Every structure is written in structure tokens, then in C-alpha cells.
């Protein structure tokens, strides 16, 4: 008799979930045992070649599935709760609101405490909280529903760090989305995010483009100085409360189907000894064709340094083409250095003069670093790589600085100048764009 015959749907679902968790645990343990041996100076061979680390991604994916299962179990067993509370005078609710106010004060130190108190205890505001079994408030969102206008304004959002890494940050937002659509009758969430919260809201499906008509939110939502207005449109058919778990199971199912249909072996080649020097330049040259497994994957020499920009002379060999690219980049940098708006970018940003810069900008770039990379003649093997660094340098200046600052304005003017000389330089240096 086959296993599962005679089971109810609930029993079968429970058995399948247990088998998934056990599979995740086994694969995580197996992967953890092999992980250290594949490391080489912080780089991985697959990530180096394709920009995508298959094994590390698999580890994170399986860990995410396990996290969702743990959160599901904690919710079902009552060890983790998501409750919606407002200032209704109930003693227990007031205690939780005060705890939430204290949490916001600790997690959002730059926000005036008076502002936090006014919003959390305001009769027009409501809150969703993450409550642990011991009645501790470990996270929450305070929001203001505007039912007549069809949106909810998120005033504050904070989750303790140890709960955030468990996935509570995503789960509390999904609960709010479900509640906002079902109970508040709205179709949009809006918030004014500071620089520290933009990444979180982007991961939760918020965008910088507001799809809600402007006349429905303008004059209602609070727009703070230095904040970025972001919005999320709610889809009526999405079960937000179960989205994370559902997509995790679907992803695992798709991967299993791919494995069943694939006839290729999962071969893991040894890593290479790769170390970076100054400005991320390789400490010694590495021949692409010597990377283990690359040729077996179908790579051919004509793919090296594949670029949309080529010299008009098709007969030029790879070395000649690289010399033309390097000369072109030198010419562009000289013109950039001579521009009056280049002064903020000539040296790396001093974190002492720019508090929190390294927290906001994870991969800082400046003209000095770009020049070093160009002069090495090893880093920029395509014009796209050079162009990406220049664009990121300008984008970083706009991300950290406010629009009214001189740095923000210099970034805009210098980027406009760079775009002009880049396009004209392509023609002057006889580059064609494919």
C-alpha cells in the first residue's frame, strides 16, 4: 500500500511540509560540510565567471524556505503573534502601544520622540505589532488609514535586528497589506522613507513611482525633509499573508521539476587563486581560458570581453581593441578632471565628514579609484564596465545627498557633461555600438 493512501488533505499537506523541511535540513548540512573547501579569498568560481553563485544561492534559498516554515509553526502554535491595535483605552493595548513607542525610539533615534508619541497614541493612527509568547513587542508598524482616499500612510516601521534576520520584517508587512485591503478597504500603501529604510521598502514591493492619482494623496500624507515618497499597489488576488511561504514552496517545486528534466551532471570544479589588490584590481593576471570548467560550459575565446562597443575596424585583434578602449577612457577622464564640477569626486569620501556614508553607500566609487583601474589595463576589459562605475559614482552622490546640496547638483551637471563627451567620443574614436 502506498504511503499517503487514505490520508486527509490536511494530513497529506502536513506530511509534505515535514518532508520538505527534512530535505532542506539535509541539504543545508551537506552544503555546510562542503562550503569551506570551495572558498578562495572571498570569491567563488561560478560567481566570478557569471556573476551568479549557484551553490551560495541554493543555500540561501533553502534557508529562506526553512525560515518561513519556522515562522509558520510559531504562528500556529501561538509563540508568535501579529496583532492590530489602536488607542482604544484597553489597559493591555495601551501597554503594548507604549512598548511599541519605546521600540521606535530605540530603532529610529533620528526621529523626535514627541513625533513618535503623537503618532503611536493618536486616535486616527493604528498599529500592527509582532508579539512574542512572553508578551514582548519585538516589531511593529504604525499607520494612518485614509479610506476615503484609498490608501494607508505608513508612519513608522521597525523590527528588532534579531527578528529581522528571521524574516519577521517581510511577514509583518505582508500582514499589513492583507489587513489594509481586507479590513481598511484601500488599494495602496504610501510612506515617506528615509535613506536607511529605502532598501527595506524596495524589497517589500514599494517603488519610487506612485501609481495612485496625485490628487488622492497630496495634502494628506506627511512628506518629511530628506525623505523619499514610495508606494505599493495592492493586488486583490494575492494572498499576502501566505505569499512568502507559497512562493518558497513553488520555487522548490520548480527546482525539482528542472532537476527531473535535466540530464546534465552537477559538476563542481575547484576554485582558482584569485586575490584583489588596490581598487579591486587582480593582484596578478588570470587567463580566462584557464578557469576550470569554463570551456566545458561552452565558452569560446570570441566571448572574452564581449561588448556592445567595438572599433569600426573589424579586423582589429583583441589587443588592439583593448588599446583603443584604454586610450578612450584616458581621454574621457582627462576632460572630466578639468570640469569645474569634478572637485567632489576626485578623492574618496571622508567618512568623518560624511556620517553614515559607508552604511548608505555599500560600494563607493570616485575618480581616483576609476583612474587607478584604467591605468592598470586589467580591470576594464569593456567600456560597459567603465560606464557602470561612472554612473554609480553619480548615483551614489544623489543617494546620500539631498537635492538642494551642492554635491547633488554637481553630480547632475557632471553626469550630463560626461554623457555628452562619451557619445561624441564614440564617433571621434570610431567606435560602433551594436
Secondary structure, DSSP 8 states (H G I E B T S, - for coil): --TTTT--HHHHHHHHHHHHHHHHHHHHHHHHHHHGGG-BTTB-HHHHHHS--HHHHHHHHHHHHHHHHHHHHHHHHTSEEEEEEE----HHHHHHHHHHHHHHHHH-TTS-HHHHHHHHS-TT-EEEEEEETTS-EEEEEEEEEEGGGTEEEEEEEEE-HHHHTTTHHHHHHHHHHHHHHHTS--SEEEEEE-TTTHHHHHHTT-BSS--S-HHHHTTTS---TT-EEEEEE--TT--GGGHHHHHHHHHHHHHHHHHHH--S-----------B-GGG-BSS---GGGSTTTTTTT--GGGTT--SEEES-TT--HHHHHHHHHHHHHHHHHHHHTSTT-GGGSS---TTTSTTHHHH-SS---HHHHHHHHHHTSS-SSHHHHHHHHHHHHHHHHHHS-TTSHHHHHHHHHHHHHHHHHHHHHHHTTEEE-
